[in-house]
Amino acid sequence: MKPVLSKGQLIRWKDNRGFGFIQPSDGSQEVFIHITAFKDVNRRPQVGDLIHYQLTVDKNGKVSACNASIKGVTSKLIPQPSSSSARTKSTSKLVMEFSSLALKTLLLSLLPGLGSIHFVLTTSNPIPLILYFVMSLITFALYAHDKSCAKQGRWRVPENTLHLCELMGGWLGAFVAQQTLRHKSSKVSYQVVFWVIAILHIGFWLHWLLRIRM
């Protein structure tokens, strides 16, 4: 059944308290109206406004106005984004986040990567490259497992274990895990140790490359 639309004039309005009373056009009893009953309009209600409204009854049996609008006042039209538009924005956000992460990871891995490749070419020893790759995968998996345990209230992976894996070459995997899983990225004490380990690795390969040039 379609709700009945009534109309009347706003005869009293206390703007500082956000309520007033409508005198219905049919001469019946005054109707209470609160500011929250109005739909989105471009201004506050004023005494003398012609109000279109519906009636509602609360649990105490009190009758009041709802779904009200002011005649002659244009409602604010707020277009709702379509589902396709929302998906597009979500996809764009994911692409931007992925691009940002890829760039950060590339910059962090530049010196260790170049140093490891140079080490392989000069010594025929692929261990550093293999170690970085394998330990990064292991460390990422440990981060994911630790976050899952944290959510389920199960036994956690000790932080010293995570740091040891980072020190053994898994710090790049740890960085990716921190950014994508949002895990261990806000704990200051943990981040200090993590970045000390990362700087040690970067510093080592910087020293290696500079020494070779000399």
Secondary structure as GFF3:
##gff-version 3
##sequence-region A 1 214
A	DSSP	beta_strand	6	14	.	.	.	ID=ss1
A	DSSP	beta_strand	19	24	.	.	.	ID=ss2
A	DSSP	beta_strand	31	34	.	.	.	ID=ss3
A	DSSP	three_ten_helix	35	37	.	.	.	ID=ss4
A	DSSP	beta_strand	50	57	.	.	.	ID=ss5
A	DSSP	beta_strand	63	70	.	.	.	ID=ss6
A	DSSP	alpha_helix	83	123	.	.	.	ID=ss7
A	DSSP	alpha_helix	127	152	.	.	.	ID=ss8
A	DSSP	alpha_helix	159	165	.	.	.	ID=ss9
A	DSSP	pi_helix	166	170	.	.	.	ID=ss10
A	DSSP	alpha_helix	171	181	.	.	.	ID=ss11
A	DSSP	alpha_helix	188	213	.	.	.	ID=ss12
###
